[in-house]
Amino acid sequence: MIERILFILFNLNDKYIHKSIPDVKDCEYALGRFCEYLIKEEQQIFERDFFIEKLTSYCTEKLLSLDISFVFDIMYENNILVLNEDHFMFKGTYWIYYFAARRMYANDEFKNYILNQEEYVTSPEIIEFYSGIDRNRGEVLEKLNEELKKTFESIDKKAQLGDEVIPLASVEWNPSQASLLKMKEVINEGVQDSALPTALKDKYADNGHDQLKPYEQSVNSIMKEYEFSCLIQQVKAISRALRNSDYVSTEIKREILNTIKQSWKQVSKILFALGPMLAQNGQASFEGQGFTLTDGFSTSLDVRMGEIWTANPENVITMFKDDIYSNKIGPLLYDGFINEDDPLIRHLLVLLFINERPVKWLDAVNSYIENIPYNSFYLGNVLGNLRQVYKYSFIENEDLKSMRHLIKKVSAIHEFKGKHDQVSVNKIRAKIIPKRSVEELE
């Protein structure tokens, strides 16, 4: 789309009909080298004369004929470049990443710089643009996967948080106080068996709430050591690359998705371990990654901690869904779902399906709800998410009809202890369907 915009600006503008129209590819080459300079020098502002001087030198080197002043004027008049006091800058950083991605495609040295220096961690957009150039950048996907695995394995080895820190399988449909206390015991055992710092372990063992300062001091060191923020950014980058890589081999796509899913689970584990800090402070901020509780949580510390833990799956999917999802990635996600055995990961994928509704989303959700315990947390969480999405999201009419049926079906499975035949579904009263809070699509 950006390439089309540039073509229109440079070729279909009657205002400049008397000018020598610049070739879009020549512009992308010169601007790509300029954006390479900006990234390496870590700067975003520049003077007009400096811009013209730099791009002119690039064109002279390649024996290109390009009116750089004209290129600058077009970009400025069309709000791609904007004035910032006495300097200029690209209005959106995505322009820098787009032209830099073009430079990566044309220049292996710069591509290796971005990948080897892990520049993409702070700017995943550059990988998104690069992988979308021909949708067949398998070598970059493999490189990103290798780096993500290293980070994942480093966190996993140092934290040593086993699956026992995930208590959801033992939690009821609508967790009681006793169930929440049991959840606390399960997580506590997992944390005590981990390699997390003593200060964090003490937070679980201590019944008082006066050790906030030492706990806070330990958190920053935990995150620096465990590369948590880096993991999150790498997952975002590789997710964007994956959704733009339609034509790479199926084996590579499956391997990437599996690494992403395992990383989701690792993030979920760490968020479970950080529950006490979020419950007590209402927020946690470290390594450039912050988490904040919204309004509506209980005033009771123990209850609030339980609410944080039961919101964990939805929070993980909310964190990553916009990076991985596109309409065309649906078949890969469904393939990843039917071949997945881990209970938490299957649940995370189902929440993704409910929120985004790709191809075969209904098959996946139906299969899921028919094969999990009728009184489980997972089933209750599906109902909560179905009602939330139904109430607040813009949904096509056919999907609205499917969601209404699913809401009643999940309710029937719970109420009638596993039954989901049409007779049982019909017994569920219509009031279970929430009122829509957005204008319905025609």
C-alpha positions as CSV (number, residue, x, y, z in Angstrom):
1,M,0.0,0.0,0.0
2,I,2.8,2.4,0.8
3,E,4.4,1.7,-2.5
4,R,1.2,2.6,-4.3
5,I,0.9,5.8,-2.3
6,L,4.5,6.7,-3.4
7,F,3.6,5.9,-7.0
8,I,0.6,8.2,-6.9
9,L,2.5,11.0,-5.3
10,F,5.3,10.9,-7.8
11,N,3.4,10.0,-10.9
12,L,-0.2,11.2,-10.7
13,N,0.2,14.7,-9.4
14,D,-0.9,17.4,-11.9
15,K,0.8,20.1,-9.9
16,Y,4.2,18.9,-11.0
17,I,3.4,18.0,-14.6
18,H,6.2,20.4,-15.8
19,K,8.8,18.6,-13.7
20,S,10.8,15.5,-14.5
21,I,8.9,12.8,-12.7
22,P,11.2,10.8,-10.3
23,D,11.4,7.1,-10.6
24,V,9.8,5.4,-7.5
25,K,12.5,2.7,-7.4
26,D,15.3,5.3,-7.5
27,C,13.6,7.2,-4.7
28,E,13.3,4.1,-2.6
29,Y,16.9,3.3,-3.1
30,A,18.1,6.8,-2.1
31,L,15.7,7.1,0.8
32,G,16.6,3.6,1.9
33,R,20.2,4.5,2.3
34,F,19.2,7.7,4.1
35,C,17.1,5.8,6.5
36,E,19.9,3.3,7.0
37,Y,22.0,6.3,8.1
38,L,19.3,7.5,10.5
39,I,18.9,4.1,12.1
40,K,22.7,3.6,12.6
41,E,23.2,7.1,14.0
42,E,20.0,6.8,16.1
43,Q,18.6,10.1,15.0
44,Q,15.3,11.2,13.5
45,I,15.7,14.9,12.8
46,F,17.7,16.5,10.0
47,E,18.1,19.7,8.0
48,R,16.8,20.1,4.4
49,D,20.3,20.8,3.1
50,F,21.7,17.7,4.8
51,F,18.9,15.6,3.3
52,I,19.6,16.8,-0.2
53,E,23.4,16.5,0.2
54,K,23.1,12.9,1.5
55,L,20.7,11.7,-1.2
56,T,22.6,13.5,-3.9
57,S,25.8,11.7,-2.9
58,Y,24.0,8.3,-3.1
59,C,22.6,9.0,-6.6
60,T,26.0,10.3,-7.8
61,E,27.7,7.1,-6.6
62,K,25.2,5.0,-8.5
63,L,25.0,7.3,-11.5
64,L,21.3,8.0,-11.0
65,S,19.5,11.0,-12.2
66,L,17.1,12.2,-9.5
67,D,15.9,15.7,-8.6
68,I,16.4,15.4,-4.8
69,S,15.0,18.9,-4.1
70,F,11.8,17.9,-6.0
71,V,11.6,14.6,-4.0
72,F,11.9,16.5,-0.7
73,D,9.2,19.0,-1.8
74,I,6.8,16.3,-2.7
75,M,7.3,14.5,0.6
76,Y,7.0,17.7,2.6
77,E,3.9,18.9,0.8
78,N,2.2,15.5,1.3
79,N,3.0,15.4,5.0
80,I,5.5,12.5,4.8
81,L,8.2,14.9,6.1
82,V,7.2,17.5,8.7
83,L,8.9,20.5,10.3
84,N,9.9,20.1,13.9
85,E,11.0,23.6,15.1
86,D,14.0,24.3,12.8
87,H,14.5,20.7,11.7
88,F,12.7,18.1,9.6
89,M,11.6,14.6,10.4
90,F,9.5,11.8,9.0
91,K,6.0,12.3,10.4
92,G,5.7,8.6,11.2
93,T,8.5,6.2,12.0
94,Y,6.9,3.7,9.8
95,W,8.2,5.6,6.8
96,I,11.8,5.1,8.1
97,Y,11.1,1.4,8.7
98,Y,9.6,1.0,5.2
99,F,12.5,2.6,3.4
100,A,15.0,0.8,5.6
101,A,13.2,-2.5,4.8
102,R,13.7,-1.8,1.1
103,R,17.4,-1.1,1.9
104,M,17.6,-4.5,3.7
105,Y,16.2,-6.2,0.7
106,A,18.8,-4.6,-1.6
107,N,21.8,-4.8,0.7
108,D,22.9,-7.9,2.7
109,E,25.3,-5.9,4.8
110,F,22.5,-3.7,6.2
111,K,20.2,-6.7,6.5
112,N,22.8,-8.5,8.6
113,Y,23.3,-5.4,10.7
114,I,19.6,-5.2,11.6
115,L,19.4,-8.9,12.4
116,N,22.8,-9.4,14.2
117,Q,22.5,-6.2,16.2
118,E,18.9,-7.1,17.1
119,E,17.8,-3.7,16.0
120,Y,14.4,-5.3,15.1
121,V,13.7,-5.8,18.8
122,T,13.0,-2.1,19.3
123,S,11.5,-1.7,15.8
124,P,9.6,-4.8,14.8
125,E,7.9,-2.8,12.0
126,I,11.1,-3.0,9.9
127,I,10.8,-6.8,9.9
128,E,7.1,-6.6,9.1
129,F,7.9,-4.5,6.0
130,Y,10.9,-6.6,5.0
131,S,9.1,-9.9,5.2
132,G,6.2,-8.5,3.2
133,I,8.2,-7.4,0.2
134,D,7.9,-10.8,-1.5
135,R,6.4,-12.8,1.4
136,N,9.1,-15.4,1.0
137,R,11.9,-14.3,3.4
138,G,12.3,-17.7,4.9
139,E,16.0,-17.1,5.8
140,V,15.0,-14.2,8.0
141,L,12.3,-16.1,9.7
142,E,14.8,-18.8,10.6
143,K,17.2,-16.3,11.9
144,L,14.5,-14.6,14.1
145,N,13.4,-18.0,15.3
146,E,17.0,-18.9,16.3
147,E,17.3,-15.7,18.3
148,L,13.9,-16.1,20.0
149,K,14.7,-19.6,21.0
150,K,17.9,-18.4,22.6
151,T,16.0,-15.8,24.7
152,F,13.3,-18.3,25.5
153,E,15.7,-21.0,26.6
154,S,17.7,-18.5,28.7
155,I,14.6,-17.4,30.6
156,D,13.4,-20.9,31.0
157,K,16.8,-22.1,32.3
158,K,17.3,-19.3,34.8
159,A,13.7,-19.0,36.1
160,Q,13.0,-22.7,36.1
161,L,9.2,-22.1,36.3
162,G,7.6,-25.5,35.7
163,D,4.0,-26.0,34.4
164,E,2.9,-26.3,38.0
165,V,3.0,-22.5,38.3
166,I,0.0,-22.5,35.9
167,P,-3.0,-23.4,38.2
168,L,-5.9,-23.0,35.8
169,A,-6.5,-26.7,35.1
170,S,-7.5,-27.2,38.8
171,V,-9.7,-24.1,39.0
172,E,-13.5,-24.2,38.8
173,W,-15.9,-22.6,36.3
174,N,-16.6,-19.7,38.6
175,P,-13.7,-19.7,41.1
176,S,-14.8,-19.8,44.8
177,Q,-12.7,-18.3,47.5
178,A,-11.6,-21.8,48.4
179,S,-10.6,-22.4,44.8
180,L,-8.7,-19.1,44.7
181,L,-6.8,-20.1,47.8
182,K,-6.0,-23.5,46.2
183,M,-4.7,-21.6,43.2
184,K,-2.5,-19.5,45.4
185,E,-1.0,-22.7,47.0
186,V,-0.3,-24.2,43.6
187,I,1.5,-21.1,42.3
188,N,3.3,-20.7,45.6
189,E,4.7,-24.3,45.3
190,G,5.8,-23.6,41.7
191,V,7.5,-20.4,42.6
192,Q,9.3,-21.9,45.6
193,D,10.6,-24.7,43.4
194,S,11.9,-22.2,40.8
195,A,15.2,-20.4,40.6
196,L,13.6,-17.0,41.1
197,P,15.3,-14.7,43.7
198,T,14.6,-15.2,47.3
199,A,13.0,-11.8,47.7
200,L,10.3,-12.9,45.2
201,K,9.8,-16.2,46.9
202,D,9.4,-14.5,50.2
203,K,6.6,-12.5,48.8
204,Y,4.5,-15.7,48.5
205,A,5.6,-17.2,51.8
206,D,4.9,-14.1,53.9
207,N,1.4,-13.3,55.0
208,G,2.2,-9.6,55.8
209,H,2.3,-6.8,53.3
210,D,5.2,-4.7,54.6
211,Q,8.0,-6.0,52.4
212,L,7.2,-3.9,49.3
213,K,10.6,-2.2,49.0
214,P,12.8,-5.3,48.9
215,Y,10.4,-7.0,46.5
216,E,10.4,-4.0,44.1
217,Q,14.2,-4.0,44.2
218,S,14.3,-7.6,43.2
219,V,11.9,-7.3,40.3
220,N,14.2,-5.1,38.1
221,S,17.1,-7.5,38.6
222,I,14.8,-10.4,37.7
223,M,13.8,-8.8,34.4
224,K,17.3,-7.7,33.5
225,E,18.6,-11.2,34.1
226,Y,15.7,-13.0,32.4
227,E,15.5,-10.7,29.3
228,F,11.7,-10.5,29.7
229,S,11.2,-7.3,27.7
230,C,13.4,-8.6,24.9
231,L,11.4,-11.8,24.7
232,I,8.1,-9.9,24.3
233,Q,9.6,-7.7,21.6
234,Q,11.1,-10.6,19.7
235,V,7.7,-12.4,19.8
236,K,6.1,-9.3,18.3
237,A,8.7,-9.0,15.6
238,I,8.6,-12.7,14.5
239,S,4.8,-12.7,14.7
240,R,4.6,-9.9,12.2
241,A,7.1,-11.6,10.0
242,L,5.2,-14.8,10.1
243,R,1.9,-13.3,9.1
244,N,3.6,-11.7,6.1
245,S,5.3,-14.9,5.0
246,D,2.7,-16.7,2.9
247,Y,5.1,-18.4,0.6
248,V,7.8,-19.8,2.9
249,S,7.8,-23.5,3.5
250,T,5.0,-25.0,5.6
251,E,7.6,-26.6,7.9
252,I,9.2,-23.3,8.6
253,K,5.8,-21.7,9.4
254,R,4.9,-24.5,11.7
255,E,8.2,-24.3,13.5
256,I,7.9,-20.5,14.0
257,L,4.3,-20.8,15.2
258,N,5.4,-23.4,17.7
259,T,8.1,-21.2,19.1
260,I,5.7,-18.3,19.4
261,K,3.2,-20.5,21.2
262,Q,5.8,-21.6,23.7
263,S,6.8,-18.0,24.2
264,W,3.2,-17.1,25.0
265,K,3.2,-19.7,27.7
266,Q,6.5,-18.5,29.1
267,V,5.1,-14.9,29.3
268,S,2.0,-16.4,31.0
269,K,4.2,-18.2,33.6
270,I,6.1,-15.0,34.5
271,L,2.9,-13.0,34.8
272,F,1.6,-15.6,37.2
273,A,4.7,-15.2,39.3
274,L,4.4,-11.4,39.3
275,G,0.8,-11.5,40.5
276,P,1.5,-10.4,44.1
277,M,3.3,-7.2,42.9
278,L,0.4,-6.3,40.6
279,A,-2.1,-7.0,43.3
280,Q,-0.4,-4.9,45.9
281,N,0.8,-2.0,43.8
282,G,-1.7,-1.9,41.0
283,Q,1.2,-1.7,38.5
284,A,4.6,-3.1,37.7
285,S,7.1,-1.4,35.4
286,F,10.5,-2.7,34.5
287,E,12.8,-3.1,31.5
288,G,10.5,-0.8,29.4
289,Q,7.6,-3.2,29.9
290,G,4.8,-2.0,32.2
291,F,1.6,-3.7,33.4
292,T,-1.2,-1.7,35.1
293,L,-4.5,-2.8,36.7
294,T,-7.6,-1.2,35.3
295,D,-10.6,-0.2,37.4
296,G,-13.0,-2.8,38.7
297,F,-10.7,-5.1,40.7
298,S,-11.6,-6.1,44.2
299,T,-10.5,-4.1,47.2
300,S,-9.5,-7.3,48.9
301,L,-5.8,-8.2,48.2
302,D,-6.4,-11.9,48.1
303,V,-9.4,-11.7,45.9
304,R,-7.7,-9.1,43.6
305,M,-4.7,-11.5,43.2
306,G,-7.1,-14.2,42.2
307,E,-8.7,-11.9,39.7
308,I,-5.3,-11.1,38.2
309,W,-4.5,-14.8,37.8
310,T,-7.8,-15.7,36.2
311,A,-7.4,-12.8,33.7
312,N,-3.9,-14.1,32.7
313,P,-4.9,-15.9,29.4
314,E,-6.9,-13.0,28.1
315,N,-4.0,-10.6,29.0
316,V,-1.5,-12.7,27.1
317,I,-3.6,-12.9,24.0
318,T,-4.4,-9.2,24.2
319,M,-0.6,-8.5,24.3
320,F,0.2,-10.5,21.1
321,K,-2.9,-10.9,19.0
322,D,-2.6,-7.8,16.9
323,D,1.0,-8.7,15.9
324,I,0.2,-12.2,14.7
325,Y,-3.3,-12.0,13.3
326,S,-4.2,-11.4,9.7
327,N,-7.1,-12.9,7.6
328,K,-4.7,-15.1,5.7
329,I,-2.9,-16.7,8.6
330,G,-6.1,-18.5,9.8
331,P,-5.2,-21.9,8.2
332,L,-1.8,-21.9,9.9
333,L,-3.4,-21.0,13.3
334,Y,-6.0,-23.7,12.9
335,D,-3.3,-26.2,12.0
336,G,-1.4,-25.2,15.1
337,F,-4.5,-25.7,17.2
338,I,-5.4,-29.2,16.1
339,N,-1.8,-30.3,16.6
340,E,-1.4,-28.7,20.0
341,D,-1.7,-30.8,23.2
342,D,-0.8,-28.2,25.9
343,P,-4.0,-27.1,27.7
344,L,-2.9,-23.5,28.2
345,I,-1.7,-23.0,24.7
346,R,-4.9,-24.5,23.2
347,H,-6.9,-22.2,25.4
348,L,-4.9,-19.2,24.3
349,L,-5.5,-20.1,20.6
350,V,-9.2,-20.4,21.3
351,L,-9.3,-17.0,22.8
352,L,-7.5,-15.7,19.7
353,F,-10.1,-17.4,17.5
354,I,-13.0,-15.8,19.4
355,N,-11.5,-12.4,19.2
356,E,-10.4,-12.4,15.5
357,R,-12.6,-15.1,14.0
358,P,-10.4,-16.5,11.2
359,V,-11.4,-19.3,8.8
360,K,-12.5,-22.3,10.7
361,W,-12.7,-20.4,14.0
362,L,-16.2,-21.9,14.7
363,D,-14.9,-25.5,14.1
364,A,-12.0,-24.9,16.5
365,V,-14.2,-23.4,19.3
366,N,-16.9,-26.1,18.9
367,S,-14.3,-28.8,19.1
368,Y,-12.7,-27.2,22.1
369,I,-15.8,-26.6,24.3
370,E,-17.1,-30.1,23.6
371,N,-14.0,-31.7,25.0
372,I,-13.1,-29.9,28.2
373,P,-14.7,-30.5,31.7
374,Y,-18.1,-28.9,32.1
375,N,-17.1,-27.2,35.4
376,S,-13.6,-26.1,34.4
377,F,-12.2,-22.6,34.5
378,Y,-11.3,-22.9,30.9
379,L,-15.0,-23.4,29.8
380,G,-16.1,-20.5,32.0
381,N,-13.4,-18.3,30.6
382,V,-14.6,-19.1,27.1
383,L,-18.1,-18.0,28.0
384,G,-16.8,-14.8,29.5
385,N,-14.8,-14.0,26.4
386,L,-17.6,-14.9,24.0
387,R,-19.9,-12.5,25.9
388,Q,-17.3,-9.8,26.0
389,V,-16.5,-10.0,22.3
390,Y,-20.2,-10.3,21.4
391,K,-21.0,-7.2,23.4
392,Y,-18.3,-4.8,22.3
393,S,-16.8,-6.0,19.0
394,F,-17.8,-5.1,15.4
395,I,-18.9,-8.5,14.1
396,E,-20.5,-9.7,10.8
397,N,-24.1,-10.8,11.1
398,E,-23.2,-14.5,10.4
399,D,-20.7,-14.5,13.2
400,L,-23.1,-12.8,15.5
401,K,-25.5,-15.7,14.9
402,S,-22.7,-18.2,15.6
403,M,-21.7,-16.5,18.8
404,R,-25.2,-16.4,20.1
405,H,-25.4,-20.2,19.6
406,L,-22.0,-20.7,21.2
407,I,-22.9,-18.7,24.3
408,K,-26.0,-20.8,24.8
409,K,-24.1,-24.0,24.0
410,V,-21.3,-23.3,26.6
411,S,-24.0,-22.5,29.1
412,A,-25.8,-25.7,28.4
413,I,-22.6,-27.8,28.7
414,H,-22.0,-26.3,32.1
415,E,-25.6,-26.4,33.4
416,F,-26.4,-29.9,32.1
417,K,-23.0,-31.4,33.0
418,G,-21.5,-31.9,29.5
419,K,-24.7,-32.1,27.4
420,H,-24.6,-30.0,24.2
421,D,-27.4,-31.5,22.1
422,Q,-29.9,-29.0,20.6
423,V,-32.6,-29.9,23.2
424,S,-30.2,-28.9,26.0
425,V,-29.1,-25.7,24.2
426,N,-32.7,-24.7,23.6
427,K,-33.4,-24.9,27.4
428,I,-30.9,-22.0,28.0
429,R,-32.8,-18.7,28.3
430,A,-32.1,-15.9,25.9
431,K,-31.2,-13.5,28.7
432,I,-27.7,-15.2,28.7
433,I,-27.0,-13.3,25.5
434,P,-25.6,-9.8,26.4
435,K,-27.0,-6.6,24.8
436,R,-24.8,-5.3,22.0
437,S,-23.0,-2.1,22.9
438,V,-21.8,-1.2,19.4
439,E,-23.7,-0.5,16.2
440,E,-24.3,-3.7,14.4
441,L,-22.8,-4.1,10.9
442,E,-25.2,-4.4,8.0
